């Protein structure tokens, strides 16, 4: 095919010159050599393939396949769209629902890559269901775009992955056809399309997340610093507002699947290995930790269940799509521990199963009606490297979308989002369903930042962060500000003392984003943080007195001094300053008692935000100091030598915010 491309390029060169001279030229490709014939290796006749992976070369009709689908008792499944209805619906690779409540699909007909002399027919499709009968009314081609491995809505348009680039497409005249195309990012590599960037997801923080696998080397330029070069199989984050780009967390070898839940806990899956992860803050970045015990592989996509139509006991569960062996969706109950920030999953069983071996669930998403939509790649061949890229049995004609409904509950009511004013959109952020709030945040991404800041400031004043029923509304407001690159330390600090532990954990993650992670890689986004420092600590000995000046380090939950020494029985003067937005105190406690006292503070709940626990092992201490306050302690050092700990007892701080006062003879 390289020879074919060389000849085709030469055939077009005269047209370039003719156009430059103002004349015309007709390209003739009759001299292009024919493609090399390829024999199929399906049927388990090669070392790289076997019958357990392959489907059936004789395809069932959509209606016949429907009869081979199984869902749990109390559910039903129907055909929402298929290739007989819409021939352009081929190889659906990702779905998403826009702010008008319409299902969109990335259709990848030319997979694994375009063949010279053939049509580039990949596209983004809109499949509206205007009469809400559960069947698509029509298929609208929003844009033809090559290798659309992932897409996500943002700022009134859609971000699309078409390796090696990310494009922003937008319809400005209301005909549902893109008339604006802007290249947002390049250098993401297109060497191996089945490992290419995939499963685009707009995070609550305003970042566009995707994953990509091995056999790629990216070289991404941003306005901030030197190009980001990476051969790592990982999750990546691109901020389309600030144009920062970073490797977010490693995930190998071929990751697919990204999701966020109600509280902003972040999840990911690996396609090849089938492993599921929680993405957690770590150090100056993020890392993957195991979420659950693997049952199946390979996993094409994953998500969170949030639907007014689905049973209450399935809400906020984790689901994944599997494409070989077990053909369907499994789901898992998630147990969240906000104190540690860890989430763990336990199996709940099958959510969707196919007995048609050609069904390949590539994505699953909840529609605006609360039904679960499952896209079906539908292909006898699922392997990329196991078969020649031009294997004649690679299917370029089939693609299906199924719709799963719980019959015991009504469908979800539609919510107005597109074109709504800011105040109405902010009220949408109180909606219990994740998809409604997610689409509302996308709609808010196209509103002017200044107008949003003013409206949010007024809106959050109606709520009390100590009230668990209201704290989540304020968290949504914080996320909107974060997505608009607006740091609101006051709101963040308020939520760090929320009465809801999951909100406190989410606020800590925002704090981590703002003050621990430099997405510009030294390019300047954290300039504010570099100016916001604690004063230098001081330890001075004057005669029989040790004078200590120490402070909290803003945004880090640390003291700026973690150890100092005093003589037994001597005078001690400690001045503690809190320049942080969060309240802190300083307690001197008996050796080995910090965990006991720290956990006692946690057990006090919101009361510990205002005062320290009562415990005989607390020797001396300041009150809980607000931002800018300081207090001086004067006392005689203990007569018994030892390592006397000092801690902050704001709930949860003690484990990281502590130090040692070493008493010596």
N, C-alpha and C positions, 0 to 999 in steps of 0.2 A: 504493500500500500504506500510505502514511502516513494516508490517509483511512480505510482499513480499521482501522488501529490506533487512530485517534482514536475511532471508533465502539465498538470493542471495549473500550477503556478506559472510555468513558462507561457502557457496559453493566455494567461491573464495579463502578463506584463505589457503586451502591446496596447491593451485597453487602458492601462494606467497612463501610458504616454499619450495615447490619442485623447483621452479626457483632458490631460494637462494642456494639450494644444487646441482644445475646443472642438475636436472632431469626434466621430463615433467609431466604434469597432465592435464587431460581433464575435464573441468567444465561441470557438468550435472545439469540443472535447472528443471528437471522433478518433483522435490519435492516442487517447489514453489507454494504456494496456488494461486488459481484463483482470479482475480480481482472481487471486489464486483459489481454486476449489478446495473446500474443506470437508472432510468426512466427519460425521458425528460419532462420538464415543459413548452415547447413552446406552443403557442396557447392562451396565456393570462390566463392560468388556475391557476396561482399562484400569490401571493401578490408581488413577486419580479420581475414579468415580465408582459408585456402587448403587444398587437398587434401593437401599434404604434411604438414600438422599434424593433419588430421582422420583419424579412424578410419573404421569402416564402420557405417552405421546398422543393418545387419543383423548381429546378434551371433552369434558361434559359441558352441557349447556348451563347457563346461569341457573335456570330453574332446577336442573338435575343436581347441581352442586348444592343448592339451597337445602335440598332434602338430606344431604349428607352432613349438615352442620348441627351441632348439639350445644345447647345452652342450659343453664341450671333450671330447675323446676320453678315455674312462676315467671319465666322470661320467654320472649318470642323473638325471632329474627326474620328480617325481610330484606329483599334486594333493594338498595337505595339507588344504585347506578351500576351499569355494566357495559361491556363493549358492544352489545347488540343495540342498546339504546343510544350510545355515544361512541362511535368508532375511534374517536381521538383519546378515549380513556384507556390507556395502555400502560402497564407497569407503573401503577401509582406507588410513589415512594414516600411521600409525606402528605399529611392533611393538616388543616387548621381552619378555624372558624373566624370570619371577619367581624367587624363591629356592627355589621348589618345582620348578623346571624346566619350568614351563608357559608357553606362548606367549600373550601378550596382544596385542590389536589395538584401536586406536582406529578405530571405524567412523563415518564422517561422512556419513550418508545425506542430510541436509538441505543439504549444500554447494550453492551458496555461502553461503546463509543461509536460515534458517527462513522459510517463507511463512505469513502469517496464515491462521488457520482450519485449518491442517494440523497433523499430529502432530509434536511434537519427538521424533524417534526416533534421534538420535545416541547412541552408547553406547561404553563400554569392555567388550570381550569377552574372556573367558578361553577358550582352546581347548586343553584338556588332551588329551594322547595317553598315556593310562594304560597301554596295552598295548605302547607303543613300536613300533608297526607303521608309523609314518610318516604316519598319517592321523588327523586330529582326531576324537575320540570324541563330543564334544558342544560346544555353545557356551553359555557361562554369561554372562549379562549382569551384570557386577559393578556397573555404575551407568549410568543414563541421564544424560548431561551434554551440553549444547549446544556445538557447535563444538569438539570435543576435538582441537585442533590439535597437541597434544604431551602426553606423559605420562612419568613416571619414578617408580620405586619409591624409598621412603625411610621410615625410622622405622616399619616395620610396616604402612605404607599406601602410597598412591600420590599423587603430585603431578600435577595435571592442568591444562593450559591451556585455559581457556574464556573467551575474550576478553570483557570486559576484565580478567578475574580469573585468579589461580592458586588452585586449591582443593586441600585435602588430604582425601582420601577414605580411609576405613578400615573394614574388617570386623572387628567385635569379638566376634561370636558363632560364627564358623567356618562360616557358610553361603555364603561367597563372594559376598556381596552387601553393598555399602557401607551401613553404618548410622551412620557419622559423616561429617559434611561441615563442614569448617572453611575459611573464606576466609583465605588466607595473604597475598595481595597483590592490589592493585587498581590501576586507572588505566593499564592497558597498551594501551588503544585497540582498538576493534573495527571501525574504519571500512572496512577492506579485508581480508576474511578470508583471501585467498590470499597476503597478505603478513604475516599474523599470526604471533605467536610459534609456533615449531615445533621439531621434532626435539629434544625435551628430553633432556638427557644429564647424569647425575650424574658429576662429575669426581672424580678421585682426591683432590683437595683438599677435597672436601665441598661444592662449589658446584653449584647447578643451572644449567646453561647452556642457553640457547636463542638463536635468531636471529629477527629480524623485519625486514621490508623497508620500502620507502618508502610514502608516503601515510598514515603513522601519526604521531601525536604522543602520547607517553606522559607521564603526570604521576603518578609513583609516590611514595607516602609511606612512610617508614620511621621507626622510633623514634629514629634517630640525628641527623638534621639536616633542613634544608629539603627539600621535595619534589624528586625527581629528574625534571626536565623535559627531554624529548629528542624531536626529530624525526628522529634519525639512523637510517639503515639500518645495523644492526650486530649483533654478538653481545653478549648481556647475561648477567650473572651474578647469581643470587639465592642467598644462603646461608639455607636454611630454619632453621638452628640459631641464627644471630645476627641474622637479618632485615636484613642489609646487602644493598644492591642497587646495581649499577653497570653502566655501559656498558663492556664488556670490550675490544672492538676493533671498529673500523669495517669493514663489509663491505657493499658496495653492488652492485646495487640491491635484490636480492630474495634474501637468503641463506637457504639450506636446507642442512643437513648438518653434523654435529659428530661428532668421534671422538677417542679417546685410544688410544695404543698401549701396549705393555708397559712402556716407560720413562717414560710420562707425556708424551711429545711430543704436542702438541695440533694437531688438523687441523680445517679448515672448508671448506665449498664455498658458492659462490653459485649460486642456482638459475637466474636469468635469463641471466647471462653464462657459466655453466658453469666458472668459474675455481675452482681448488683452491688452498688456502693452508695454511701452517703458522702457528699462533698462537704468537708468541714474546714473551718479556719485553722491554720497551723503556721506558727512562726510568722513570717512576713508574707504568707501566701495562703494556699489552700491545698488539701490533700484528700485522697480517697480512703475511706475506711469501710470494711465489710458491712453490708446491710443485712444479708440473709444467706442461708445455705442454698447453693445452686442446685436446681432440679433439672433444668433443660438448657440446651444451647442449639443453635446460635440465636441470640436475641437481637431483633431488628429495631425495637423501640420500647419505650416504657412510659408510664404516666401515673397520675394520681386520680382515684375515683372521687368525684365531687359532682353530684347530680341530684336534683329534687325528685327525679324519677326512680333512682336506685334506692334499695333498702337502706335504712339508717345504719345497720351494722356493717355496711360496706363502705361508708363514707371515710375518706382520707386513707383508704387502703392503697397499696402499691400494685400496679399491674404491669405485665410485660408481654410482648409479642414474640413468639418463637416460630422458626421457619423450617426446621428439619426434624424429622422424627415425630415429636409432638408438634402438631400443627394447630396452633391456637394461642389463647391467652390464659395465663395463670395470674392469680392475685394473692396478696399477702397482707395480713393485719400488721400494722406498724405500732410499736410501742415507743413513745417519745419520752425521754428523760431530760427535761429542760435544765436541770441543775448541771448535768454533765454535757448537755448538748448532743447526746448520742441517741440514735434511732435504730431499732432492731425489728426485723420482720419475721413473721411466722406464717407458714402456708395456709391458705384458705381454700385451695382447690382450683379446679378449672372454671374459667369464666366463659370460654368459647372454644369449641373443638371441631375440627374438620376431619371427616373420613375420606374426603377427596384429596388425594396426594398432591394435586397441583395447587392447592390453596396455600399461599405463603403470606401470612399476616405481616404487613410491612409497617403499619402504624395503627394507632387507636386513639380516638379523640371524642370528647363529649360535645354534642351539638347544642345549639341554643334551645332545643326542645328537651334536653336532658337525656336523650338516647345516646347509646355508645355506638360510634361509627368505626368500623374496622375496614381498612383498605387491604386488598388482596392483590399482591404482585402477580399471582396466578401464572405459574410457569413450570414446565416439566423439569427445567434446569434451574437450580438455585446457586450452584457454585460458580465462582468467577474464574479462579485459576484452575479448577478441575476440568474445565472444558475450553476448547479454543474460543477466542472471542467471536469468531465467525461460525461457530457450530450451527449448522442449519436447523437444529432443534431449539435454538434460543428463540423464545416466542416474542413476537412483536405485534401481537393482535389482541391479547386478552388483558383485562383489568376489571376488577369488581370492587364494590363497596357495599358492605352489609351494615344493617342497622339493628341493634339489639335494644329491646325495650322491656322494662319490668311491668308486667300486666297488673300488678297489685297496687300501683300508684299512678296518679295522673301524670301526664307529661309536664315538663317544666314550662312555666309561663314565659313568654318573650319579654325582654327588658330593653327599653329604648336606650341606645348608646350613640350610634352614629349621628353627628351633628348636634348633639345635645349641649346646652350651656354648661359652664363649669360647675355651677352649684348643683345641678341635677346629676352631673357625673360624680361629684364628691359624695352625694347621697348613695349612688350606686356602690360605692366602696364599703357600704354597710351590708351589702347583699351576702347571704350565707354561702353562695355557690362560687367556687374558685374561678370558673370560666367567665362569669359576669364581671368579677373584679379585675381579672386579667385583661379582658377586652376593654374595660373602662380605662385601665392604666395605659393601654395602647392608644385609645382615643385622646387621652390627656397628653400624650407625647407630642401631639401636633398643636397644642395650645401655647401661647406666649408664656414664658417662664415668669415674668414679672406679675402678670395677672394671676397666675396660679399661686405664687407665693402669698399674695395679698388675700386671696380667697381661702387658702388653706389655713393661714393664721387665724382668720375669723372662725372657720369651721371647727378647728380642733379646740377652740376655747369653750365649745359646748360640752366637752367630754372630760371625764375624770380618769386618769391613767390607773388609779387605784381600783377602779371598777372593772373587773374582768370582762364585763359585757361591752364596755366602751373602749377598752385599751386597744383592741384590734383595729378599731376605726382609726385611731391615732397612728398605729403602726402603718396602716395603708397610706396615710398622709406622709409619714416619714419616707416611705418608699418612693412616693411620687416626687418628693423633693430630691431624694438621692438620684432618681432617674434623670432629673433636670440639672444635675450637678450643683445642687444647692446644699451646703452644709448648714444644718440647723442643730447646733449643739444643745440648745435649750430643750427642744422637743426630744432629741435623743436622750438627754440626761433624765428627762421626765419618765421616759419609757424604761430606762434602766432601773427605775424604782417602781415599776408597774406592779399591780396586784396580780397580774397573770404571768406565771413563770415562763411560758412560751414566748410572750411578748418581750420579756426581759432578755431571753436568749436571742431573739431576732434583733433587738436593739444592740446587743453586744456584737452581732455579726456586722451590722451597719458601722459600728464603732471600729471594727477591724478593717473594714473597707476604707474608711476615711483616714485612719491614723496608723495603720500598720502596713498597708499595701501601697506601693508606689507603682501604679499602672503605667506611668510615663517612663519608668526605668531611669529615673534621675533627670527627667526632662522638665520638671517644675510643678506638677500638679499638687504636690504636698508642701508647697512653699509656706502655707499658713501654719502647718504643723511645725516646721523647722523654726519658726519664730516663737512658737508657743511652748517655752521650756520652763521647767522648774528651776529655781535658783540653785546655785551650787551649795552643797551641804558644807557645814563647818563643824569641826570638833576642836575646841580650845580648852586646855587645862590651865587654870589659874589657881595656884596654891592647892588647896584641898577641894576645889570645885572643878567639875567637868561641864563645859557649856557646849550644848549640841543644838545646831540649827538644821532642821531637815524639813522636807516637803513631799507632798504627793506629786508624782510625775503625771501631767495632764494626759488623759486618754489611755493610760497604760496599766492602771491598777498596780502601781509599784511605788515604793518610797524611793527617794533619790539617794538614800543611805541605807544600806542593809546590815551593817555591823559597826559597832564601836565598843570601846572598852572603858570601864570605870573601875576604881579601886573600891573594895568592900568597905562599906560604912562611910564613904566620902559623899560630899554634896554633889547633886546632879541637877542641872537646869536644862530642860529640853523645850525648845520652841518649835512647834509644829505648824506649818502653813499649808493650806489647801488651795492651790490655784486651779484645781480641776472643776469641771461642771457638775461632778457627782459628789455627794457628801462623803467625807472620810473622817475617821478618828484614829487615835493612836493609843493603844493600851499596852502597858508593861505587864506581862503575866509570868507566872511560875514556869520554870523549865519543863518542857514536855506537855504543856497544857493548851497549846494554841488550837489543836484540832477540837478538843472538848469545848472550848469557849466559842470557837468559830461555828461549830455545828449547833451549839446552843442558840447562837444568834440567828442562824437559818431557821431553826424551829420557831423562833419568835415571829417570823413572817414580816409583815409591813411595820410592826412595832420597832424592829431592829434598825429601821431606816432613821429613826429619831433618837434612839438611845442604845447604850451598850447593855449586854446581859448583866444580871447580878450573879456574881460568882466569887467565892472567897479566894480563888487563885488569881484574880485580877488585883495587882498591887497598886497601880497608878494608871490614870487615863484622862484623856481630853474628852470633851463632849463631841457629838457628831457635828463637824464643821461644814458649813456651806461654802460655796465658791468664794474665794478671797478672804475667808476668815482664818485667824490663827489663834493659838492658845499656848501658854507657857506652863509647864509642869516643873515644880521644884520639890525635891525630896532627897532623902538620904538613901544611898545605894544599899541593897541587902548586905547583911554581914556574912552571908554564906556564899562563897564563890560558885559560879556556874554560868550556863548560857541561858539568860533570861530573854524570852522572846518578846517582840513587840508586833502587834497585829492591828489590822483594820477589821472591825466587826460589821461593817455594812454587809448585808447578806450575800454570802458567796465570795467576798473579797479575801478572806483570811488565807486561803490556800496559796495565793500568789502575792498578796500584799503583806509582807512580813519581813522581819529582820531579827538580829541578835544583839542584845546588850550583854557583852561578856563582862562578868564581875570577877576581878582578880584580887589576889591577896596584896 
